[in-house]
């Protein structure tokens, strides 16, 4: 029984590590979600700015809303 619980926890953790969100996911959820993934370079160095309603990738310098328009 303990082995199945460990397997479940491992699967849960690995799925959590694989999740990446977009700006639209943040807008739909109305809360910050991390990590955000850049639509241009797929980096996770993306910062969502609530006061602007958009996210900025610090790796490639692209605002995420520019790609969605």
N, C-alpha and C positions, 0 to 999 in steps of 0.2 A: 504494500500500500504506500509506503514511503517513497518508493521508486517512482511511482506514477505521479505523485505530488511534485517531486523534483523535476520530472520531465515536463510537467505542466508549467512550472515556474520558469524553466529554461526556455520553453517555447514562447511564453508570454514576454519574457525579457527580449528574446531575439526579434519578435514582431515589433515590440516597442522601439528597438534600435533601428529597424528598417523603415519606420514611418517618417515621411517628409511631407510638409504641408506647403500649400501655395498661398498667395495673398488672398485669393478668392475663398479658400478654406477659412482663413481668419475672419474675413468679412462675414461669411455665412454663420460662423460660430459665435461671433460678437465677443470673442475673448482671444488673447494671444495664444498661439500654438507654436510649439518649437519641436524640431528644427524646421525652419522655412527653407525651401530649396529654390535656388535661382533658376528662372526659366531660360536664362541665356547660357550659363556655364555649369549648372547643376551643383554649385557650391552650397554649403549650408551656412556660410557666413553672411546671412541676410538678416537685416534688422527692420522690423515693422515699426513705422512711426504712426501712432494713433492720431496725432493732430493733423497729419497730412492724409492719412487713409491709404498709404502706400508703403512699400518696402524697398530698401536699398541694399544692393549686394556690394560688400566691401572688397570683394575679389576682382570683379570685372567693372564695377562702377555703374551698373545699369539699374534704373528704377524699374521695379517689376510691373507697374501699371502701364508703362510704355509698350510692353509686348502684348498686353491684353486688349489694347484699344484697336 
